[in-house]
Amino acid sequence: MQRLYDFLRRHPTWVDTFWAVTLLGLSGLSVVNLNGAPGHHGSVVAAMTVSVVLGVVVALRRRYPEPMLLVACATGLVQLVLDVGTTLADFAMLVITYTVAAIGSRWASRLALAVSLVAATVAQMRWPTPHSSFAGQIAIAVFQTVPFALAWVLGDSMRTRRAYFAQLEERAARLEKEREAQSKVAVAAERARIARELHDVVAHNVSVMVVQADGAAYVLDTAPDQAKKALETISSTGRQALAEMRRLLGVLRTGEHQESGEYVPQPDVEQIDDLIEKCRSSGLPVDFKVEGTPRPLPSGVELTAYRIVQEALTNTRKHGGPNAGASVRLVYFDDGLGLLVEDDGKGAPHELYEEGGADGQGHGLIGMRERVGMVGGTLDAGPRPGGGFRISALLPLKPAH
């Protein structure tokens, strides 16, 4: 049935032609049966000719609405002049009135309305109902005018409805394009910021390697044990720097060296304590717990963990309400670092975090996902049952291959 419905929608002229043939057949039978009957007007040939023309009007009504309206009006005048009484084919007048009101030009719609309001009255004057009083004639004319008026009103309502839905579709398409553009800009800006931060991390590692290499060369002859330890430090730092460089490849920007501005040391997991103390001093109760055995982490993982906690608590302060509280859990697994940040405030809509971030100008979850993706981790964020918001992240301690 769906395939048949789709086929009919793709071929409206075929559908209209089917109904035109049906109307023509019924009209032809009516003309033949009424020929010679009392009250019948006009010849069979003239009546059949009128029926054929009105059938063409029905068949082509959606392809050529304005010309078919003019043809229908001209056919009605011919009926009046040749004294061809009304037949079933005159139902085409209702059909073309509805069609023009729905999809035709404004002038054609107004013309159809005007003709519809006078057609029944003119027909009643030309072919009055036998044995009917003057009041009865008026009542019959009014009764026959109602279907024409309803056809026009229905068609005009369909035009208004289509225009309304077209406006909604256009607005939705425009908003979707704006959303995509804003997302692309946010992702590009966040990647740029991540690239700058990872640049600091890699530069720090290289600086450590240079210092350790100079120290090893200085004490190589006098203190071999210290030189060996320095070489081990260089080896581990080099592997870590290589891992950071792999993560950096996805977000490298052109012209980074042209930007001005001083670089500052990036925060790590140990500074989360200071961050939470600042939040508490600003009036946000935060419960902080560390589970597992703390140990050194890759610089990129530490930076990502700090930024996620920072962004989550900022969102809580801005959107949680006056009595909101938060909890932060840091869990050291054998092969990863788990983060769980929850609050019990009223929260903000999930779309705000996706589109605008905590302050309406940042990048929200877009930035978080970019950061977590850089270290090969996963992020899950959404409203908590009963209120509040939850952000859960798992950061692997080994670089993803």
C-alpha positions as CSV (number, residue, x, y, z in Angstrom):
1,M,0.0,0.0,0.0
2,Q,2.8,2.4,0.8
3,R,4.4,1.8,-2.7
4,L,1.0,2.4,-4.3
5,Y,0.6,5.6,-2.3
6,D,4.0,6.8,-3.3
7,F,3.3,6.0,-6.9
8,L,0.1,8.0,-6.8
9,R,1.8,11.0,-5.2
10,R,4.5,10.9,-7.9
11,H,1.9,10.9,-10.7
12,P,-1.0,13.2,-9.8
13,T,-2.0,13.8,-13.4
14,W,-2.7,10.1,-13.8
15,V,-4.9,10.1,-10.7
16,D,-6.8,13.2,-12.0
17,T,-7.2,11.6,-15.4
18,F,-8.8,8.5,-13.8
19,W,-11.3,10.6,-11.9
20,A,-12.0,12.7,-15.1
21,V,-12.8,9.5,-17.1
22,T,-15.0,8.3,-14.3
23,L,-16.9,11.6,-14.1
24,L,-17.2,11.7,-17.9
25,G,-18.7,8.2,-17.9
26,L,-21.2,9.0,-15.2
27,S,-22.1,12.2,-16.9
28,G,-22.6,10.5,-20.3
29,L,-24.9,7.9,-18.7
30,S,-26.9,10.7,-17.1
31,V,-27.2,12.7,-20.3
32,V,-28.4,9.6,-22.3
33,N,-30.9,8.6,-19.6
34,L,-32.3,12.1,-19.3
35,N,-32.5,12.8,-23.0
36,G,-36.1,13.7,-23.8
37,A,-37.2,13.7,-20.2
38,P,-39.3,16.6,-18.9
39,G,-37.2,19.5,-17.8
40,H,-34.2,18.4,-19.8
41,H,-32.4,21.2,-21.6
42,G,-30.0,21.2,-24.6
43,S,-29.0,18.5,-27.1
44,V,-27.1,15.4,-26.3
45,V,-24.2,16.4,-28.5
46,A,-23.8,19.8,-26.8
47,A,-24.2,18.2,-23.3
48,M,-21.5,15.5,-24.2
49,T,-19.2,18.2,-25.5
50,V,-19.5,20.2,-22.3
51,S,-18.9,17.0,-20.3
52,V,-15.7,16.2,-22.3
53,V,-14.4,19.7,-21.8
54,L,-15.1,19.6,-18.0
55,G,-13.4,16.2,-17.9
56,V,-10.3,17.8,-19.4
57,V,-10.5,20.5,-16.7
58,V,-10.4,17.8,-14.0
59,A,-7.6,15.9,-15.6
60,L,-5.3,18.9,-16.0
61,R,-6.4,20.9,-12.9
62,R,-3.1,20.5,-10.9
63,R,-0.8,20.9,-13.9
64,Y,-2.5,24.0,-15.3
65,P,-4.8,25.4,-12.5
66,E,-5.3,29.0,-13.8
67,P,-6.0,28.0,-17.5
68,M,-8.4,25.2,-16.4
69,L,-10.3,27.7,-14.3
70,L,-10.7,30.0,-17.3
71,V,-11.8,27.0,-19.4
72,A,-14.4,26.0,-16.8
73,C,-15.8,29.6,-16.7
74,A,-16.0,29.7,-20.5
75,T,-17.7,26.3,-20.5
76,G,-20.3,27.6,-18.0
77,L,-21.0,30.6,-20.2
78,V,-21.5,28.2,-23.2
79,Q,-23.9,26.2,-21.2
80,L,-26.0,29.3,-20.5
81,V,-25.9,30.5,-24.1
82,L,-26.7,27.0,-25.6
83,D,-29.2,26.2,-22.9
84,V,-27.4,23.1,-21.9
85,G,-28.7,22.2,-18.4
86,T,-26.5,21.2,-15.5
87,T,-25.2,17.6,-15.5
88,L,-22.9,15.5,-13.3
89,A,-19.9,16.9,-15.3
90,D,-20.6,20.3,-13.6
91,F,-19.1,18.8,-10.5
92,A,-15.8,19.8,-12.1
93,M,-16.7,23.4,-11.1
94,L,-16.3,22.4,-7.5
95,V,-13.1,20.6,-8.1
96,I,-11.4,23.5,-10.0
97,T,-12.6,25.9,-7.4
98,Y,-10.9,23.9,-4.6
99,T,-7.7,23.4,-6.7
100,V,-7.3,27.1,-7.6
101,A,-7.9,28.2,-4.0
102,A,-5.3,25.6,-2.8
103,I,-2.5,26.0,-5.4
104,G,-3.4,28.7,-7.9
105,S,-2.5,32.3,-8.1
106,R,-4.2,34.8,-5.9
107,W,-6.1,36.4,-8.8
108,A,-7.3,33.0,-9.9
109,S,-8.4,32.2,-6.3
110,R,-10.4,35.4,-6.1
111,L,-12.0,34.8,-9.5
112,A,-12.9,31.3,-8.4
113,L,-14.6,32.6,-5.2
114,A,-16.5,35.3,-7.2
115,V,-17.8,32.8,-9.8
116,S,-18.6,30.2,-7.1
117,L,-20.9,32.7,-5.3
118,V,-22.9,33.6,-8.4
119,A,-22.9,30.3,-10.4
120,A,-25.7,28.6,-8.5
121,T,-27.9,31.8,-8.6
122,V,-27.4,32.3,-12.3
123,A,-28.1,28.6,-13.0
124,Q,-31.3,28.7,-11.0
125,M,-32.4,31.8,-12.9
126,R,-31.6,30.2,-16.2
127,W,-33.2,26.8,-15.4
128,P,-35.7,27.4,-12.5
129,T,-37.0,24.4,-10.6
130,P,-40.5,23.6,-11.8
131,H,-43.4,24.1,-9.4
132,S,-41.3,26.1,-6.9
133,S,-42.2,29.4,-5.4
134,F,-39.9,32.4,-5.5
135,A,-38.8,31.8,-1.9
136,G,-38.1,28.2,-2.8
137,Q,-36.0,29.3,-5.8
138,I,-33.9,31.5,-3.5
139,A,-33.5,28.7,-1.0
140,I,-32.4,26.3,-3.7
141,A,-29.9,28.8,-5.0
142,V,-28.4,29.4,-1.5
143,F,-28.3,25.7,-0.8
144,Q,-26.4,25.1,-4.1
145,T,-24.0,28.0,-3.4
146,V,-22.9,26.5,0.0
147,P,-20.8,23.6,-1.6
148,F,-18.9,26.0,-3.8
149,A,-18.1,28.3,-0.9
150,L,-17.0,25.3,1.2
151,A,-14.8,24.1,-1.6
152,W,-13.1,27.5,-1.8
153,V,-12.7,27.7,2.0
154,L,-11.2,24.2,2.2
155,G,-8.8,25.0,-0.7
156,D,-7.7,28.3,0.9
157,S,-7.1,26.5,4.2
158,M,-4.9,23.9,2.5
159,R,-2.9,26.8,0.9
160,T,-2.4,28.4,4.4
161,R,-1.5,25.0,5.9
162,R,1.1,24.3,3.2
163,A,2.6,27.7,3.5
164,Y,2.8,27.3,7.3
165,F,4.6,23.9,7.0
166,A,6.9,25.2,4.3
167,Q,7.8,28.0,6.6
168,L,8.5,25.5,9.4
169,E,10.6,23.3,7.1
170,E,12.6,26.3,5.9
171,R,13.2,27.5,9.5
172,A,14.2,24.0,10.6
173,A,16.6,23.7,7.6
174,R,18.1,27.1,8.4
175,L,18.5,26.3,12.1
176,E,20.1,22.9,11.2
177,K,22.6,24.7,9.0
178,E,23.3,27.2,11.7
179,R,23.7,24.4,14.2
180,E,26.2,22.6,11.9
181,A,28.1,25.8,11.3
182,Q,28.3,26.6,15.0
183,S,29.4,23.0,15.8
184,K,32.1,23.1,13.2
185,V,33.4,26.5,14.5
186,A,33.3,25.1,18.1
187,V,35.1,22.0,17.1
188,A,37.8,23.9,15.2
189,A,38.3,26.4,18.0
190,E,38.5,23.6,20.6
191,R,41.0,21.6,18.5
192,A,43.1,24.8,18.3
193,R,43.0,25.2,22.0
194,I,43.9,21.5,22.6
195,A,46.8,21.8,20.1
196,R,48.2,24.8,22.0
197,E,47.9,22.9,25.3
198,L,49.5,19.8,24.0
199,H,52.2,21.9,22.5
200,D,53.1,23.0,26.0
201,V,53.1,19.4,27.2
202,V,55.4,18.2,24.4
203,A,57.7,21.2,24.8
204,H,58.0,20.4,28.5
205,N,58.9,16.8,27.8
206,V,61.6,17.9,25.3
207,S,63.0,20.4,27.7
208,V,63.3,17.7,30.4
209,M,65.1,15.4,27.9
210,V,67.6,18.2,27.0
211,V,68.3,19.0,30.7
212,Q,68.7,15.3,31.6
213,A,71.0,14.7,28.6
214,D,73.2,17.7,29.5
215,G,73.3,16.4,33.1
216,A,74.2,12.9,32.0
217,A,77.0,14.1,29.8
218,Y,78.4,16.2,32.6
219,V,78.5,13.4,35.2
220,L,79.1,10.5,32.8
221,D,82.8,10.0,33.9
222,T,82.5,11.0,37.6
223,A,79.1,9.5,38.5
224,P,78.0,6.7,36.2
225,D,75.0,5.8,38.3
226,Q,73.5,9.3,38.0
227,A,74.1,9.3,34.3
228,K,72.3,5.9,34.0
229,K,69.4,7.3,35.9
230,A,69.3,10.4,33.7
231,L,69.3,8.2,30.6
232,E,66.4,6.2,31.9
233,T,64.5,9.4,32.5
234,I,65.3,10.5,29.0
235,S,64.0,7.2,27.6
236,S,60.7,7.3,29.5
237,T,60.2,11.0,28.8
238,G,60.8,10.4,25.1
239,R,58.2,7.7,24.9
240,Q,55.7,9.9,26.6
241,A,56.5,12.8,24.3
242,L,56.1,10.5,21.3
243,A,52.7,9.4,22.5
244,E,51.7,13.0,22.9
245,M,52.9,13.8,19.4
246,R,50.7,11.0,18.0
247,R,47.7,12.5,19.7
248,L,48.7,16.0,18.5
249,L,48.6,14.9,14.8
250,G,44.8,15.1,14.7
251,V,44.5,18.7,15.8
252,L,47.6,20.4,14.4
253,R,46.8,23.9,13.1
254,T,48.6,25.9,10.4
255,G,50.1,29.1,11.5
256,E,50.3,28.2,15.2
257,H,53.7,29.8,15.5
258,Q,52.3,33.1,14.2
259,E,50.0,33.5,17.3
260,S,51.2,35.7,20.0
261,G,50.8,35.1,23.7
262,E,52.7,33.5,26.5
263,Y,52.3,29.9,27.4
264,V,51.7,28.9,30.9
265,P,52.2,25.5,32.7
266,Q,49.2,23.3,32.3
267,P,47.4,21.9,35.3
268,D,47.5,18.2,36.3
269,V,45.6,15.8,38.6
270,E,47.2,17.0,41.7
271,Q,45.9,20.5,41.2
272,I,42.3,19.2,41.2
273,D,42.5,19.6,45.0
274,D,43.1,23.3,44.6
275,L,40.4,23.6,42.0
276,I,37.9,22.0,44.4
277,E,38.9,24.2,47.2
278,K,38.3,27.2,45.1
279,C,34.8,25.9,44.3
280,R,34.1,25.4,48.0
281,S,35.3,28.9,48.8
282,S,32.9,30.2,46.2
283,G,30.0,28.5,47.9
284,L,29.6,25.2,46.0
285,P,29.8,22.1,48.3
286,V,32.0,19.5,46.6
287,D,32.7,16.0,47.9
288,F,36.0,14.8,46.6
289,K,37.3,11.2,46.8
290,V,40.2,9.4,45.3
291,E,40.0,5.6,45.0
292,G,42.8,3.3,44.0
293,T,46.5,4.0,44.3
294,P,47.6,7.4,42.8
295,R,50.6,7.1,40.4
296,P,52.2,9.2,37.7
297,L,50.1,9.7,34.6
298,P,50.8,10.8,31.1
299,S,50.6,14.6,30.9
300,G,47.8,14.5,28.3
301,V,45.6,12.4,30.6
302,E,46.3,14.6,33.6
303,L,45.4,17.7,31.6
304,T,42.2,16.1,30.2
305,A,41.1,15.0,33.7
306,Y,41.6,18.4,35.1
307,R,39.7,20.2,32.3
308,I,36.8,17.8,32.6
309,V,36.4,18.4,36.3
310,Q,36.8,22.1,35.8
311,E,34.2,22.3,33.1
312,A,31.7,20.1,35.0
313,L,32.0,22.1,38.2
314,T,31.7,25.3,36.2
315,N,28.5,24.0,34.7
316,T,27.2,23.1,38.2
317,R,27.9,26.6,39.6
318,K,26.2,28.3,36.7
319,H,23.2,26.0,36.2
320,G,22.8,24.0,39.4
321,G,20.9,26.6,41.4
322,P,21.6,28.1,44.8
323,N,21.5,24.9,46.8
324,A,23.3,22.6,44.5
325,G,26.1,20.3,45.6
326,A,28.6,18.2,43.6
327,S,30.7,15.2,44.0
328,V,33.9,14.3,42.2
329,R,35.4,10.7,42.1
330,L,38.8,9.9,40.8
331,V,39.4,6.2,40.4
332,Y,42.7,4.7,39.5
333,F,42.3,1.4,37.6
334,D,45.1,-0.9,36.4
335,D,44.9,0.5,32.9
336,G,42.9,3.7,33.1
337,L,41.7,6.6,35.1
338,G,38.0,7.0,35.8
339,L,36.2,10.3,36.4
340,L,32.7,10.7,37.8
341,V,31.3,14.2,38.4
342,E,27.7,14.5,39.6
343,D,25.6,17.3,40.9
344,D,22.1,17.4,42.4
345,G,21.0,20.8,41.1
346,K,18.2,21.7,38.7
347,G,20.7,21.4,35.8
348,A,20.7,22.9,32.3
349,P,19.2,21.3,29.2
350,H,21.5,18.8,27.6
351,E,21.4,20.8,24.3
352,L,23.0,23.7,26.1
353,Y,26.1,21.6,27.0
354,E,26.2,20.4,23.4
355,E,25.8,23.7,21.7
356,G,26.9,26.5,24.0
357,G,28.9,25.2,26.9
358,A,28.6,26.3,30.5
359,D,28.6,30.0,29.8
360,G,26.7,30.0,26.6
361,Q,29.8,30.9,24.7
362,G,32.2,27.9,25.3
363,H,32.0,24.5,23.8
364,G,30.4,22.3,26.5
365,L,30.4,18.6,25.7
366,I,31.9,19.3,22.3
367,G,35.2,20.3,24.1
368,M,35.0,17.5,26.6
369,R,34.6,14.9,23.8
370,E,37.4,16.4,21.8
371,R,39.7,16.2,24.9
372,V,38.7,12.6,25.8
373,G,39.0,11.5,22.1
374,M,42.5,12.9,22.0
375,V,43.7,10.5,24.7
376,G,41.6,7.6,23.3
377,G,39.0,7.6,26.1
378,T,35.3,7.5,26.4
379,L,32.8,10.1,27.7
380,D,29.2,9.6,28.9
381,A,27.1,12.6,30.0
382,G,23.4,13.2,30.7
383,P,20.8,14.1,33.3
384,R,20.6,12.0,36.5
385,P,17.5,10.2,37.6
386,G,15.7,12.5,40.0
387,G,17.6,15.7,38.9
388,G,21.1,16.9,38.4
389,F,23.7,16.1,35.8
390,R,26.3,13.3,35.5
391,I,29.6,13.3,33.6
392,S,31.5,10.0,33.5
393,A,34.8,9.5,31.6
394,L,37.3,6.7,31.3
395,L,40.9,7.8,30.3
396,P,43.3,5.0,29.3
397,L,46.8,5.2,30.8
398,K,48.3,3.8,27.7
399,P,48.2,5.6,24.3
400,A,45.7,4.2,21.8
401,H,47.1,2.5,18.7
